[in-house]
Structure formats: structure tokens, C-alpha cells
Amino acid sequence: MTDLVLSESLAAARTRLAEALNATERPADAARLLAVSKTKPAAMIREAWHLGQREFGENYVQEALDKQAELTELDPIVWHFIGPLQSNKTREVAEHFSWVHSVDREKIARRLNDQRPEALGPLNICLQVNISEETSKSGVSLEALPALAEAILAMPALRLRGLMTIPAPAEGREAQRVPFARLREAFEALRERFPEAPLDTLSMGMSADLEAAVQEGATLVRLGTAIFGERNTR
């Protein structure tokens, strides 16, 4: 992808988000764009950064660390870990990311808490919810969500910010809205249950269903293909 194409695709993604927010009469700053850069080279992240993008999402720990080492001159830049997280990778994530979207069990959260360097401040956490109850996907169930949230709120090195989901694919806007509405309802219930918690983030919506997610209250939308083009094979 050339500089010109990346500039056009990023501008189109921003316009698409702005139009979705406007259509639902939400403020222009009610949701922001997370550029999902997994499998893409560091050079493309650098291009996007120079075009004003500051938040990037990565799925694979070692790939992300390699890119971070290559992009140390980019400041500020905010790294989000959005992929499945194994116990043997928590230290690297705790030490090199600002956000983790894929926490779905207490064991992982406790390791992140214990391994987070104090100098970096609390690690922002979104709990991944298996909203469509798919056996092939990670995520905490809606039933187990309150207990997990309560446990994390007691961990001083973590800051519970909200929820994330990757719903099953659906055809049509109304069908796409259904799982996002369920996540929003769960989010609102958590805010009522834990009024002192800094819950402000609904990480939902990707290239195929951004508009439906925004309609249901997304505050962070994760776009990869729409910005960087088709995913490269790892």
C-alpha cells in the first residue's frame, strides 16, 4: 500500500466513523479509532502515525514487540493488545502495552497485575465477553462477568475500563446490532453495580460492522482491513 492509498483509506475510515456518530446523534468525540496493525510492517504504522493516528492494536506479542522496538521515535503512541493472551506472555504485555482488551479470566488478570511495572501506572483493561457464546472464541460469559470485574477492581496495578467483544458474523445492520446491544446492557449493569469504577469503554465494531456498533454505543472501534488493506499471512 502506498503512502497515498494509506492516507486515503485512513481518511475514509475517519469519515465513516464520523458519519456513523452523526447518524446516531452522538458527539463527534464519543468514539475513537483503533488501527489494528497485526501482520502489517512497522513502516505502515509509521505512515499512519504521521497521518495523525495514535492508537494501534496488535494480536501477537512477539510481532508487536519487534515493531515497538523499531518505532521508539514515535511519541506519543498508544499500544493496545487485542489478541488471545497466554500465561507465558503476560509479562511482556504488562511491560509494553497501555491497554489489554482480551482479559477473560482472573488468572491472566492477576499475572498482569503482579507483572505491571509501577513506573508505568495502571494497565487499562477491557474484559472480553463471549457475547455470541461461540465455543471457538475466547471470552467470559455474561453470567461470570460481574465476579471477574469485581476481582479485577481489587487489583491496584490494573484499571478496569470496560468491555470488548467479537460477535459472530451477522448479515444486515439490525442483526449486527443484537449482540452489541447485549454487551451495552451488560456494560450499563456493571456501571450501576460498581459506580466508583472508571468504566468508560466499549471496544466493539470492526470493518464489517462499525455502524451497528456505533449505534449501540461503541467508544472504541477496531479497524484493520479498512485502513491497512487485506491482512498479510504470518
C-alpha positions as CSV (number, residue, x, y, z in Angstrom):
1,M,0.0,0.0,0.0
2,T,1.5,3.4,-1.0
3,D,1.5,6.5,1.2
4,L,-1.3,8.0,-0.9
5,V,-3.5,4.9,-0.6
6,L,-2.9,4.7,3.2
7,S,-3.8,8.4,3.6
8,E,-7.0,7.8,1.6
9,S,-8.0,4.7,3.5
10,L,-7.3,6.3,6.9
11,A,-9.3,9.4,5.9
12,A,-12.1,7.2,4.7
13,A,-12.2,5.3,8.0
14,R,-12.3,8.5,10.0
15,T,-15.1,9.8,7.8
16,R,-17.0,6.6,8.2
17,L,-16.8,6.8,12.0
18,A,-17.8,10.5,12.0
19,E,-20.8,9.8,9.8
20,A,-21.9,6.8,12.0
21,L,-21.7,9.0,15.1
22,N,-23.6,11.8,13.4
23,A,-26.3,9.5,12.2
24,T,-26.9,8.4,15.8
25,E,-26.7,12.0,17.1
26,R,-23.7,11.2,19.3
27,P,-20.9,13.7,19.8
28,A,-18.0,13.7,17.3
29,D,-15.6,12.6,20.0
30,A,-17.8,9.9,21.5
31,A,-15.8,7.1,19.8
32,R,-12.3,6.9,18.6
33,L,-10.5,4.8,16.1
34,L,-8.1,1.9,17.0
35,A,-6.0,1.0,13.9
36,V,-5.4,-2.8,14.0
37,S,-2.0,-3.3,12.6
38,K,-1.4,-7.0,13.1
39,T,0.7,-8.6,10.3
40,K,1.4,-5.2,8.9
41,P,5.0,-3.8,8.8
42,A,6.3,-1.1,11.1
43,A,6.7,1.2,8.2
44,M,2.9,1.3,7.7
45,I,2.3,2.1,11.3
46,R,4.8,4.9,11.0
47,E,3.0,6.2,8.0
48,A,-0.3,6.1,9.8
49,W,1.2,7.9,12.9
50,H,2.5,10.7,10.6
51,L,-1.1,11.0,9.4
52,G,-2.3,11.6,12.9
53,Q,-3.2,8.1,14.1
54,R,-2.0,7.4,17.7
55,E,-3.6,4.2,18.8
56,F,-2.7,0.8,17.4
57,G,-3.9,-2.7,18.1
58,E,-1.7,-5.8,17.9
59,N,-2.7,-9.5,18.3
60,Y,0.7,-11.3,18.5
61,V,3.1,-10.5,21.3
62,Q,6.5,-11.0,19.6
63,E,5.4,-9.3,16.4
64,A,4.3,-6.3,18.4
65,L,7.5,-6.1,20.5
66,D,9.5,-6.2,17.3
67,K,7.5,-3.3,15.9
68,Q,7.7,-1.3,19.1
69,A,11.5,-1.6,19.1
70,E,11.5,-0.3,15.5
71,L,9.2,2.6,16.3
72,T,10.7,4.1,19.5
73,E,10.8,7.5,18.0
74,L,7.0,7.8,17.7
75,D,5.8,9.7,20.8
76,P,3.0,9.6,21.8
77,I,1.9,6.3,20.6
78,V,-0.6,4.0,22.5
79,W,-0.3,0.2,22.1
80,H,-3.4,-2.0,22.7
81,F,-3.1,-5.7,22.9
82,I,-6.2,-7.2,21.5
83,G,-5.4,-10.9,20.8
84,P,-5.7,-14.0,22.9
85,L,-3.3,-13.9,25.9
86,Q,-1.4,-16.9,27.2
87,S,0.1,-17.0,30.7
88,N,3.6,-17.2,29.4
89,K,3.2,-13.9,27.5
90,T,1.6,-11.8,30.3
91,R,4.9,-10.2,31.5
92,E,5.8,-8.8,28.0
93,V,2.3,-7.4,27.6
94,A,2.3,-5.9,31.1
95,E,5.6,-4.2,30.4
96,H,5.0,-2.9,26.9
97,F,1.3,-2.1,26.4
98,S,-1.1,0.6,27.7
99,W,-4.2,-1.4,27.1
100,V,-5.3,-5.1,27.1
101,H,-8.7,-5.9,25.5
102,S,-8.7,-9.7,25.9
103,V,-8.7,-10.5,29.6
104,D,-11.3,-13.2,30.2
105,R,-10.2,-14.9,33.4
106,E,-8.8,-14.0,36.8
107,K,-5.5,-15.9,36.4
108,I,-4.5,-13.8,33.5
109,A,-5.6,-10.6,35.2
110,R,-3.6,-11.4,38.4
111,R,-0.5,-12.1,36.4
112,L,-0.8,-8.8,34.6
113,N,-1.3,-7.0,37.9
114,D,1.7,-8.6,39.5
115,Q,3.9,-8.0,36.5
116,R,3.0,-4.4,35.7
117,P,5.9,-2.1,36.4
118,E,4.8,0.5,38.9
119,A,6.5,3.3,37.0
120,L,4.1,2.8,34.0
121,G,1.0,3.3,36.1
122,P,-2.1,1.0,36.0
123,L,-2.7,-1.1,32.9
124,N,-6.0,-0.3,31.2
125,I,-8.2,-3.5,30.9
126,C,-11.2,-4.4,28.9
127,L,-12.9,-7.7,29.7
128,Q,-13.5,-9.9,26.6
129,V,-17.1,-11.2,26.6
130,N,-18.1,-14.2,24.5
131,I,-21.4,-12.4,23.7
132,S,-22.4,-14.9,21.0
133,E,-21.5,-17.9,23.2
134,E,-19.3,-19.4,20.5
135,T,-17.2,-22.4,21.6
136,S,-14.5,-21.4,19.2
137,K,-13.9,-18.0,20.8
138,S,-12.4,-16.8,24.0
139,G,-14.3,-14.6,26.4
140,V,-16.0,-14.6,29.8
141,S,-19.7,-15.4,29.9
142,L,-22.3,-12.8,30.8
143,E,-23.1,-14.8,33.9
144,A,-19.5,-14.8,35.1
145,L,-18.7,-11.2,34.2
146,P,-19.7,-9.4,37.4
147,A,-17.5,-11.7,39.6
148,L,-14.5,-11.2,37.2
149,A,-15.0,-7.4,37.2
150,E,-15.1,-7.3,41.0
151,A,-11.9,-9.3,41.3
152,I,-10.1,-7.0,38.8
153,L,-11.3,-3.9,40.6
154,A,-9.4,-5.0,43.6
155,M,-6.1,-5.3,41.7
156,P,-4.2,-2.0,42.1
157,A,-2.0,-2.3,39.0
158,L,-5.0,-2.7,36.7
159,R,-7.6,-0.1,35.7
160,L,-10.9,-1.7,34.5
161,R,-12.1,0.5,31.7
162,G,-14.8,-1.6,30.0
163,L,-15.8,-4.5,27.8
164,M,-14.8,-5.9,24.4
165,T,-16.4,-8.4,22.2
166,I,-16.1,-10.1,18.8
167,P,-19.6,-11.3,17.9
168,A,-20.5,-14.0,15.5
169,P,-20.8,-12.6,11.9
170,A,-24.3,-11.5,11.0
171,E,-26.0,-10.2,7.8
172,G,-27.6,-6.8,7.9
173,R,-27.5,-3.9,10.3
174,E,-30.3,-5.0,12.6
175,A,-28.9,-8.4,13.1
176,Q,-25.4,-7.0,13.8
177,R,-26.8,-4.7,16.4
178,V,-28.3,-7.5,18.6
179,P,-25.0,-8.7,20.2
180,F,-23.7,-5.2,20.6
181,A,-26.9,-4.2,22.4
182,R,-26.4,-7.2,24.8
183,L,-22.8,-6.0,25.5
184,R,-24.0,-2.5,26.1
185,E,-26.6,-3.7,28.5
186,A,-24.0,-5.7,30.4
187,F,-21.7,-2.7,30.5
188,E,-24.5,-0.5,31.9
189,A,-25.3,-3.1,34.5
190,L,-21.6,-3.1,35.6
191,R,-21.6,0.7,35.9
192,E,-24.6,0.6,38.1
193,R,-23.1,-2.2,40.2
194,F,-19.7,-0.6,40.5
195,P,-20.4,3.2,40.4
196,E,-16.8,4.1,41.5
197,A,-15.1,2.1,38.8
198,P,-13.7,4.0,35.8
199,L,-15.8,2.2,33.3
200,D,-16.0,4.2,30.1
201,T,-15.0,1.9,27.2
202,L,-17.0,-0.3,24.9
203,S,-14.5,-1.8,22.5
204,M,-16.7,-3.2,19.7
205,G,-17.1,-2.9,16.0
206,M,-14.7,-3.8,13.2
207,S,-14.5,-3.1,9.5
208,A,-17.7,-5.1,8.6
209,D,-20.0,-3.8,11.4
210,L,-18.7,-0.4,12.6
211,E,-22.1,1.3,12.1
212,A,-24.0,-1.2,14.1
213,A,-21.5,-1.0,16.9
214,V,-21.6,2.8,17.0
215,Q,-25.4,2.7,17.1
216,E,-25.2,0.6,20.2
217,G,-22.7,2.8,22.0
218,A,-19.2,1.8,20.9
219,T,-16.5,4.1,22.2
220,L,-13.5,2.4,20.5
221,V,-13.8,0.7,17.1
222,R,-11.1,-1.6,15.9
223,L,-10.4,-1.3,12.1
224,G,-7.7,-3.2,10.3
225,T,-8.7,-4.1,6.8
226,A,-10.5,-0.8,6.2
227,I,-7.2,1.1,7.0
228,F,-4.4,-1.2,6.0
229,G,-5.9,-3.5,3.4
230,E,-6.2,-7.2,3.5
231,R,-4.3,-9.0,6.2
232,N,-0.9,-10.4,5.4
233,T,-0.2,-14.1,6.1
234,R,2.0,-14.6,9.1
